[in-house]
Amino acid sequence: MTLKHSDRPKGPAIVPVTVHMEDPESLTGTASPTAELKGCKGQSLLELAMEHGINIEHACGGVCACSTCHVYVESGMQNLSESTEAEEDRVEEAPGLQRNSRLSCQCVIEREGAVVFRIPSWNRNAVKELPH
C-alpha cells in the first residue's frame, strides 16, 4: 500500500525529530539504529520517516485504519497532535501497547519542540504483499 500524503499545509523543516530503530536493517537497509531528522509543522511522523527512507509499515496507507505504524513516542508528546478516539481504538489492536504508544500516521507535528520516537523491531506486517 502506498502512503496517502496529507493535504495539511506544512511549514519549513525545522523541528528536530530523532528516530530510534530496534531493527534498522529491515527499515532502512542499514545498520544505523538512529536517525536525526528535521520535520515540518503539519507533517506526520510516518510521512517524515518515509520521506527519509525509513520504511515504517503502514498497511492502510496512513489513514488510521490499522495499527501497523505503531511507534513509541519517548519524548516530545506535547509537540504532537493529541490522539483521537479513532487512533486510540486502532492503537489498542497493536502488540506491545504502552502508555506512549501512538500511530505514526496520526502523530502530526504541531510545535517546534524536539520529538523522539522508537520503532519496535516486531512492527512488521506479516501479510505484506510482495512486489511483482
Z-matrix of the N, CA and C atoms (Angstrom, degrees):
N
C 1 1.452
C 2 1.526 1 107.56
N 3 1.295 2 116.00 1 140.99
C 4 1.453 3 120.11 2 177.82
C 5 1.520 4 110.15 3 -90.89
N 6 1.296 5 115.15 4 157.25
C 7 1.455 6 121.43 5 -178.69
C 8 1.515 7 110.33 6 -77.12
N 9 1.325 8 116.04 7 129.61
C 10 1.457 9 121.53 8 173.70
C 11 1.519 10 107.13 9 -85.61
N 12 1.329 11 116.39 10 105.58
C 13 1.463 12 120.26 11 178.02
C 14 1.512 13 109.39 12 -71.81
N 15 1.309 14 114.85 13 141.59
C 16 1.460 15 119.20 14 -179.83
C 17 1.523 16 109.93 15 -75.40
N 18 1.313 17 114.59 16 161.17
C 19 1.459 18 119.53 17 175.49
C 20 1.525 19 110.61 18 -103.32
N 21 1.341 20 116.38 19 15.12
C 22 1.465 21 120.73 20 176.53
C 23 1.528 22 109.08 21 -64.94
N 24 1.319 23 116.95 22 142.37
C 25 1.468 24 118.22 23 174.43
C 26 1.520 25 109.94 24 -65.80
N 27 1.318 26 115.96 25 142.11
C 28 1.456 27 121.02 26 -178.41
C 29 1.523 28 109.77 27 -119.38
N 30 1.318 29 114.82 28 143.73
C 31 1.451 30 121.10 29 177.01
C 32 1.519 31 110.49 30 -89.39
N 33 1.330 32 116.61 31 -169.61
C 34 1.471 33 120.37 32 177.49
C 35 1.533 34 110.50 33 -70.81
N 36 1.328 35 116.00 34 155.76
C 37 1.469 36 122.06 35 -179.05
C 38 1.530 37 109.88 36 -78.49
N 39 1.346 38 115.93 37 86.05
C 40 1.461 39 120.25 38 -176.69
C 41 1.525 40 113.53 39 -127.94
N 42 1.333 41 117.43 40 -3.45
C 43 1.462 42 120.77 41 -176.17
C 44 1.530 43 109.33 42 -89.97
N 45 1.346 44 117.98 43 119.33
C 46 1.465 45 119.50 44 179.78
C 47 1.532 46 111.39 45 -72.60
N 48 1.329 47 115.49 46 125.02
C 49 1.461 48 121.88 47 179.48
C 50 1.523 49 108.15 48 -128.21
N 51 1.331 50 115.92 49 123.76
C 52 1.463 51 121.35 50 176.63
C 53 1.514 52 108.24 51 -105.50
N 54 1.325 53 115.81 52 131.08
C 55 1.456 54 122.02 53 179.19
C 56 1.528 55 108.35 54 -115.03
N 57 1.327 56 116.11 55 121.66
C 58 1.460 57 121.55 56 173.95
C 59 1.516 58 107.59 57 -102.28
N 60 1.329 59 116.16 58 130.20
C 61 1.467 60 120.98 59 -177.63
C 62 1.519 61 109.40 60 -119.21
N 63 1.310 62 116.31 61 122.34
C 64 1.456 63 120.40 62 179.05
C 65 1.526 64 111.15 63 -74.78
N 66 1.334 65 118.16 64 -24.36
C 67 1.461 66 122.82 65 177.36
C 68 1.531 67 108.64 66 -133.42
N 69 1.334 68 116.47 67 70.93
C 70 1.477 69 119.34 68 -174.42
C 71 1.524 70 113.58 69 -62.36
N 72 1.316 71 117.77 70 -31.05
C 73 1.464 72 121.11 71 -178.72
C 74 1.531 73 111.31 72 -58.87
N 75 1.343 74 116.46 73 -44.33
C 76 1.465 75 119.20 74 -178.78
C 77 1.529 76 112.25 75 -75.07
N 78 1.310 77 117.92 76 -23.11
C 79 1.463 78 121.17 77 -178.61
C 80 1.523 79 113.40 78 -90.16
N 81 1.336 80 116.50 79 -33.69
C 82 1.470 81 119.84 80 -173.57
C 83 1.525 82 114.24 81 -128.36
N 84 1.334 83 116.60 82 -14.76
C 85 1.462 84 119.73 83 -175.55
C 86 1.515 85 112.55 84 81.18
N 87 1.335 86 117.19 85 8.47
C 88 1.463 87 121.81 86 177.97
C 89 1.526 88 109.37 87 -124.94
N 90 1.320 89 115.52 88 171.59
C 91 1.465 90 120.39 89 -179.77
C 92 1.522 91 112.75 90 -94.44
N 93 1.329 92 118.40 91 -2.06
C 94 1.457 93 121.42 92 -176.64
C 95 1.533 94 110.40 93 -72.60
N 96 1.345 95 117.34 94 117.79
C 97 1.461 96 120.13 95 -175.23
C 98 1.526 97 115.11 96 -82.63
N 99 1.322 98 117.61 97 -5.55
C 100 1.465 99 120.66 98 -176.85
C 101 1.524 100 110.03 99 -134.92
N 102 1.320 101 114.76 100 141.32
C 103 1.473 102 120.55 101 174.52
C 104 1.520 103 108.23 102 -128.05
N 105 1.317 104 116.26 103 132.90
C 106 1.464 105 123.00 104 176.18
C 107 1.520 106 107.00 105 -104.33
N 108 1.331 107 116.76 106 113.67
C 109 1.453 108 122.35 107 -175.08
C 110 1.522 109 111.24 108 -119.32
N 111 1.303 110 116.21 109 167.35
C 112 1.466 111 123.01 110 172.01
C 113 1.521 112 106.90 111 -120.61
N 114 1.335 113 115.09 112 119.30
C 115 1.447 114 120.85 113 -179.58
C 116 1.516 115 111.78 114 -102.93
N 117 1.316 116 114.78 115 172.13
C 118 1.464 117 122.74 116 179.42
C 119 1.519 118 109.75 117 -115.69
N 120 1.315 119 116.68 118 145.55
C 121 1.460 120 118.91 119 169.07
C 122 1.520 121 107.07 120 -58.73
N 123 1.333 122 116.51 121 137.57
C 124 1.455 123 121.34 122 -179.02
C 125 1.508 124 114.13 123 92.54
N 126 1.317 125 117.99 124 -3.88
C 127 1.460 126 123.08 125 -178.39
C 128 1.525 127 109.56 126 -102.44
N 129 1.334 128 117.09 127 138.77
C 130 1.463 129 119.77 128 175.98
C 131 1.526 130 109.14 129 -81.71
N 132 1.323 131 115.55 130 157.98
C 133 1.465 132 119.71 131 177.27
C 134 1.524 133 110.79 132 -62.82
N 135 1.329 134 117.34 133 -34.13
C 136 1.467 135 120.48 134 177.32
C 137 1.522 136 110.37 135 -63.98
N 138 1.331 137 117.56 136 -47.59
C 139 1.464 138 120.64 137 178.64
C 140 1.523 139 111.35 138 -58.62
N 141 1.325 140 116.17 139 -45.69
C 142 1.459 141 120.98 140 -179.54
C 143 1.524 142 110.89 141 -60.10
N 144 1.325 143 116.18 142 -49.18
C 145 1.467 144 120.14 143 -179.28
C 146 1.526 145 111.23 144 -60.29
N 147 1.315 146 116.92 145 -48.42
C 148 1.464 147 120.48 146 -177.78
C 149 1.529 148 111.48 147 -62.59
N 150 1.325 149 117.13 148 -38.63
C 151 1.468 150 120.30 149 179.18
C 152 1.524 151 112.15 150 -65.91
N 153 1.336 152 116.79 151 -18.80
C 154 1.467 153 120.91 152 179.12
C 155 1.535 154 112.06 153 -108.38
N 156 1.315 155 117.25 154 20.66
C 157 1.458 156 121.56 155 173.98
C 158 1.516 157 115.35 156 77.08
N 159 1.337 158 117.61 157 18.61
C 160 1.460 159 121.62 158 175.88
C 161 1.523 160 106.06 159 -101.26
N 162 1.309 161 115.95 160 105.50
C 163 1.459 162 121.68 161 -169.15
C 164 1.521 163 112.81 162 -88.26
N 165 1.333 164 115.37 163 74.34
C 166 1.458 165 120.90 164 175.64
C 167 1.523 166 107.88 165 -68.00
N 168 1.333 167 116.00 166 134.23
C 169 1.460 168 119.66 167 175.93
C 170 1.517 169 109.77 168 -58.38
N 171 1.327 170 116.05 169 143.40
C 172 1.469 171 122.08 170 177.69
C 173 1.519 172 107.96 171 -157.81
N 174 1.329 173 114.74 172 71.98
C 175 1.460 174 121.79 173 -173.29
C 176 1.525 175 113.28 174 -56.08
N 177 1.332 176 117.60 175 -30.64
C 178 1.470 177 120.67 176 -177.65
C 179 1.526 178 112.57 177 -91.27
N 180 1.311 179 117.62 178 -0.51
C 181 1.463 180 120.22 179 -179.00
C 182 1.510 181 113.62 180 83.96
N 183 1.330 182 116.78 181 12.83
C 184 1.459 183 120.12 182 177.12
C 185 1.512 184 114.04 183 84.97
N 186 1.336 185 117.50 184 31.60
C 187 1.465 186 120.39 185 -178.44
C 188 1.530 187 112.40 186 -114.88
N 189 1.327 188 117.84 187 20.23
C 190 1.464 189 123.05 188 175.86
C 191 1.524 190 112.24 189 63.68
N 192 1.333 191 116.38 190 41.02
C 193 1.462 192 120.31 191 178.49
C 194 1.529 193 112.02 192 -115.16
N 195 1.339 194 117.26 193 5.14
C 196 1.462 195 121.26 194 177.75
C 197 1.527 196 107.84 195 -150.94
N 198 1.313 197 117.60 196 -170.32
C 199 1.470 198 119.63 197 178.28
C 200 1.527 199 111.82 198 -128.69
N 201 1.325 200 117.64 199 19.96
C 202 1.464 201 119.85 200 -175.62
C 203 1.524 202 114.36 201 -71.76
N 204 1.321 203 118.42 202 -17.14
C 205 1.475 204 120.24 203 179.84
C 206 1.530 205 111.50 204 -97.69
N 207 1.316 206 116.61 205 23.77
C 208 1.464 207 124.04 206 -179.54
C 209 1.531 208 110.56 207 -59.41
N 210 1.328 209 115.78 208 130.61
C 211 1.466 210 122.70 209 176.67
C 212 1.524 211 108.71 210 -137.11
N 213 1.332 212 115.65 211 169.96
C 214 1.461 213 122.13 212 174.12
C 215 1.519 214 108.00 213 -110.96
N 216 1.328 215 117.42 214 121.32
C 217 1.459 216 121.43 215 176.06
C 218 1.519 217 106.60 216 -87.09
N 219 1.335 218 116.57 217 109.71
C 220 1.462 219 121.88 218 -174.59
C 221 1.527 220 112.58 219 -84.61
N 222 1.308 221 117.47 220 -29.80
C 223 1.465 222 120.75 221 174.01
C 224 1.517 223 108.88 222 -160.06
N 225 1.328 224 114.43 223 156.45
C 226 1.453 225 120.18 224 179.32
C 227 1.518 226 114.29 225 88.48
N 228 1.335 227 117.57 226 16.08
C 229 1.469 228 120.22 227 179.82
C 230 1.525 229 110.91 228 -55.33
N 231 1.341 230 117.21 229 -33.60
C 232 1.457 231 121.30 230 -179.06
C 233 1.525 232 112.29 231 -67.62
N 234 1.320 233 117.86 232 -13.64
C 235 1.456 234 121.96 233 179.60
C 236 1.527 235 112.68 234 -93.76
N 237 1.332 236 115.78 235 0.40
C 238 1.461 237 122.13 236 -178.89
C 239 1.523 238 110.30 237 -111.78
N 240 1.318 239 115.30 238 162.36
C 241 1.460 240 120.28 239 175.18
C 242 1.526 241 109.27 240 -61.94
N 243 1.321 242 115.69 241 152.11
C 244 1.459 243 120.22 242 177.04
C 245 1.521 244 108.89 243 -73.73
N 246 1.329 245 115.93 244 151.11
C 247 1.457 246 118.60 245 178.40
C 248 1.524 247 109.35 246 -72.13
N 249 1.309 248 115.17 247 145.46
C 250 1.461 249 121.82 248 178.21
C 251 1.525 250 108.66 249 -95.65
N 252 1.298 251 116.09 250 169.60
C 253 1.464 252 120.42 251 176.96
C 254 1.525 253 110.84 252 -61.51
N 255 1.323 254 116.90 253 -39.00
C 256 1.467 255 120.76 254 178.33
C 257 1.526 256 110.96 255 -61.88
N 258 1.339 257 116.84 256 -43.16
C 259 1.467 258 119.89 257 178.10
C 260 1.517 259 110.82 258 -64.61
N 261 1.314 260 117.12 259 -44.17
C 262 1.460 261 120.37 260 -179.68
C 263 1.520 262 111.05 261 -60.99
N 264 1.330 263 118.02 262 -38.32
C 265 1.464 264 121.10 263 177.01
C 266 1.518 265 111.06 264 -63.42
N 267 1.331 266 117.09 265 -41.69
C 268 1.472 267 121.25 266 -178.85
C 269 1.528 268 112.42 267 -72.77
N 270 1.320 269 116.86 268 -43.72
C 271 1.467 270 119.46 269 -175.80
C 272 1.531 271 110.84 270 -65.18
N 273 1.323 272 117.58 271 -26.03
C 274 1.461 273 120.64 272 177.03
C 275 1.525 274 112.18 273 -63.71
N 276 1.337 275 117.50 274 -19.91
C 277 1.461 276 122.49 275 178.79
C 278 1.529 277 111.99 276 -82.03
N 279 1.314 278 117.57 277 -12.62
C 280 1.464 279 121.65 278 -175.71
C 281 1.525 280 110.94 279 -78.52
N 282 1.330 281 117.03 280 141.46
C 283 1.467 282 118.98 281 173.67
C 284 1.528 283 109.88 282 -70.17
N 285 1.312 284 117.08 283 154.75
C 286 1.461 285 120.87 284 176.17
C 287 1.508 286 113.78 285 71.79
N 288 1.312 287 117.86 286 29.19
C 289 1.460 288 122.41 287 -177.68
C 290 1.527 289 110.92 288 -57.91
N 291 1.339 290 115.45 289 132.49
C 292 1.461 291 122.71 290 177.10
C 293 1.528 292 108.47 291 -133.54
N 294 1.333 293 116.18 292 170.60
C 295 1.473 294 120.10 293 179.00
C 296 1.524 295 112.02 294 -61.44
N 297 1.330 296 117.40 295 -28.34
C 298 1.460 297 120.99 296 -178.21
C 299 1.530 298 112.52 297 -99.12
N 300 1.330 299 117.07 298 17.53
C 301 1.461 300 121.59 299 178.13
C 302 1.522 301 110.51 300 -72.26
N 303 1.319 302 114.89 301 135.54
C 304 1.470 303 121.60 302 175.36
C 305 1.522 304 108.13 303 -145.21
N 306 1.316 305 116.22 304 163.71
C 307 1.453 306 122.05 305 170.04
C 308 1.517 307 106.83 306 -94.39
N 309 1.322 308 116.88 307 124.30
C 310 1.469 309 119.35 308 -175.16
C 311 1.527 310 112.10 309 -63.97
N 312 1.324 311 117.68 310 -24.33
C 313 1.471 312 119.34 311 178.04
C 314 1.518 313 111.98 312 -71.52
N 315 1.338 314 117.29 313 -18.52
C 316 1.460 315 121.40 314 -177.52
C 317 1.526 316 113.07 315 -105.00
N 318 1.315 317 117.94 316 -8.24
C 319 1.470 318 122.77 317 178.71
C 320 1.521 319 108.62 318 -84.81
N 321 1.307 320 116.13 319 97.39
C 322 1.461 321 121.20 320 -178.77
C 323 1.527 322 108.91 321 -99.91
N 324 1.321 323 116.15 322 130.51
C 325 1.458 324 121.23 323 178.96
C 326 1.527 325 108.06 324 -68.32
N 327 1.334 326 116.41 325 123.13
C 328 1.468 327 121.10 326 -179.26
C 329 1.527 328 113.28 327 -116.79
N 330 1.332 329 117.01 328 -20.99
C 331 1.466 330 120.97 329 -178.60
C 332 1.523 331 109.74 330 -131.19
N 333 1.322 332 115.81 331 164.52
C 334 1.462 333 120.28 332 -173.82
C 335 1.522 334 115.06 333 -82.35
N 336 1.318 335 119.39 334 -2.15
C 337 1.457 336 120.98 335 -179.93
C 338 1.517 337 112.89 336 -71.13
N 339 1.327 338 115.14 337 157.88
C 340 1.461 339 122.13 338 -177.26
C 341 1.529 340 111.80 339 -63.69
N 342 1.342 341 114.76 340 150.15
C 343 1.461 342 123.14 341 176.87
C 344 1.525 343 107.23 342 -131.17
N 345 1.334 344 115.84 343 137.15
C 346 1.466 345 121.91 344 174.87
C 347 1.521 346 107.08 345 -127.03
N 348 1.343 347 116.06 346 127.20
C 349 1.458 348 118.47 347 175.13
C 350 1.516 349 111.15 348 -137.15
N 351 1.343 350 114.77 349 158.89
C 352 1.463 351 122.85 350 -176.50
C 353 1.521 352 109.56 351 -120.99
N 354 1.331 353 115.21 352 136.07
C 355 1.457 354 120.90 353 174.63
C 356 1.530 355 107.04 354 -103.10
N 357 1.333 356 117.77 355 114.20
C 358 1.461 357 119.91 356 -177.71
C 359 1.530 358 111.88 357 -67.36
N 360 1.316 359 116.74 358 151.82
C 361 1.466 360 121.52 359 -176.59
C 362 1.515 361 112.75 360 -67.91
N 363 1.306 362 118.25 361 -28.91
C 364 1.468 363 120.98 362 -178.09
C 365 1.518 364 112.83 363 -81.40
N 366 1.307 365 117.85 364 -2.19
C 367 1.463 366 120.74 365 -174.63
C 368 1.523 367 110.68 366 -81.48
N 369 1.304 368 115.83 367 68.70
C 370 1.453 369 122.27 368 178.24
C 371 1.517 370 108.23 369 -125.68
N 372 1.311 371 118.12 370 144.23
C 373 1.447 372 123.37 371 -179.54
C 374 1.534 373 108.48 372 -85.55
N 375 1.325 374 116.01 373 106.09
C 376 1.468 375 121.64 374 -176.10
C 377 1.524 376 112.45 375 -66.62
N 378 1.306 377 118.98 376 -20.86
C 379 1.455 378 120.86 377 -178.00
C 380 1.520 379 111.98 378 -108.26
N 381 1.317 380 117.11 379 20.24
C 382 1.461 381 121.50 380 -178.75
C 383 1.524 382 110.64 381 -60.53
N 384 1.311 383 115.50 382 132.75
C 385 1.453 384 120.54 383 179.29
C 386 1.521 385 109.39 384 -72.22
N 387 1.318 386 116.20 385 133.52
C 388 1.459 387 121.17 386 178.43
C 389 1.523 388 109.59 387 -77.36
N 390 1.341 389 117.46 388 147.44
C 391 1.472 390 119.37 389 178.31
C 392 1.523 391 111.03 390 -64.27
N 393 1.316 392 116.21 391 147.90
C 394 1.473 393 121.19 392 -179.62
C 395 1.496 394 111.03 393 -91.66
